Amino acid sequence: MSDTRLSFKEMCARFDVTPRTLRYYEYIELLQPEREGRSRWYHPREVARMTLILRGRRFGFSLEEIRQWLLIYEEQGTRPQLEAWIGMADRQLAALHRQQAELEETIADLRKLRDETAASLN
């Protein structure tokens, strides 16, 4: 594997994504590989972007949110991007806390119903 660029196949393998996913990320302009004929080559910039994309997805951000966040860096630089990241992270943390509370309530309700049902069998 080259230190300076990855082939399409190497990129898929490195990030454990399907070719369809990689092509889609290119289609929606999250990635912009170098093209040589029909070949695509991914340089360190694209590898770093892919790392950020997958991390953002893991945290629950939409692809559009990630695209907009990456665009801030290109248009305004690092500081505005980091400031935007803090706002995005705060919103996502609040949403995750709400989901966590809802999940805990659902688990408690299910446990109670399960215990009531089990007790009725005795």
MOQUIBEL-V986658 format. One line per field, one symbol per residue. phi: phi as a letter, one per 30 degrees, with the letter a starting at -180 (. if undefined). psi: psi as a letter, one per 20 degrees, with the letter a starting at -180 (. if undefined). burial: I if it has 24 or more other C-alpha atoms within 12 Angstrom, else O. A space follows every 10 residues. Layout:
phi: ???
psi: ???
burial: ???
This chain:
phi: .ddcacdedd deddchbded ddddddecid bbddcbicdc bcceeddddd eddddddddj dddddddddd deddcbjded dddddddddd dddddddddd dddddddddd dddddddddd dd
psi: pqhhqqrggh ggghjlqqhg gghghggjkh qmqqpnciqp porhghgggh ghghggghij qqhggggggh hgghhiaggh ghghgggggg ghggghhghg ggghgggggg gggghgghhi i.
burial: OOOOOIIIOI IOOOIOOOOO OIOOIIOOOI IIIOOOOOOI IIIOOIIOII OIIIOIOOOO IOIOIIIIII OOOOOOOOOO OOOOIOOOOO OOOOOOOOOO OOOOOOOOOO OOOOOOOOOO OO
